[in-house]
Amino acid sequence: MIKDETHTVFIVGHLAQELSIKYDIIVVKRLNLKELLYRLRYRKYPAAKIRENLIAEALDYCGVKAQSASNEVYEIESEASISKIKSYIRSVQACKATVKPTAKQINHMKELAALAKKEKKIGI
């Protein structure tokens, strides 16, 4: 159904890049690790799951996987609302014939190292 769609379709979720679809544009919404740690603890995730999620976010798992699903992959900070992301995608689409915005590479590795020192109880 999505492949036959002629309008803009937004697929939201961690598994979007796992689908056998070639996307025109992918926007990966990134989250800082302190906020991720807070959310996962609030939801009472086990330490192993918290560690797995922090490492996956720090290594940009979804962004790296998205590279094989689209030629245009952008990253946006977690504070962005869905309307801001839609606006961002529309601006990218409008720039097809002119200058495209540069893909933002968000790096959380320093933040992961700092959390590892501070949060020894999560085992990273």
Residue, then its C-alpha position, 0 to 999 in steps of 0.5 A: m500500500i505504501k509503495d503505491e502511495t503518490h502523496t507524502v507518507f510518514i513512517v514513524g518508528h525504529l523499524a522503518q529502516e528495516l522495511s523493504i522500501k526505498y525511501d526518498i528521504i529519511v529523517v532520524k530523530r535523535l535523542n540525547l543520552k541523558e534524556l533516554l536514560y531518564r525515560l528508560r529508568y522511568r519505564k523501569y527497564p532492566a539495566a541490560k535493556i537500558r545499556e543496549n538502548l544507550i549504546a544503540e543511540a550513541l552508535d546511531y544504529c537507526g541512522v546507519k541502517a537508514q543509509s541503505a534505505s535512502n540516498e538522503v538521510y538527515e538527523i534532527e534533535s529530539e526536541a523537534s516536533i512532528s510538525k517541525i520534522k514535516s516542515y524540514i522534509r518539505s524544505v528538503q523536497a523544495c531544494k531538489a533543484t537547488v542547494k540541499p541542506t547538509a545532513k546533520q551528524i549528531n555524535h553522542m559518543k562523548e556523552l556515552a563516555a561521560l555517562a559510563k563514568k557517572e552511571k557505573k550501575i548500568g554496566i557500560 
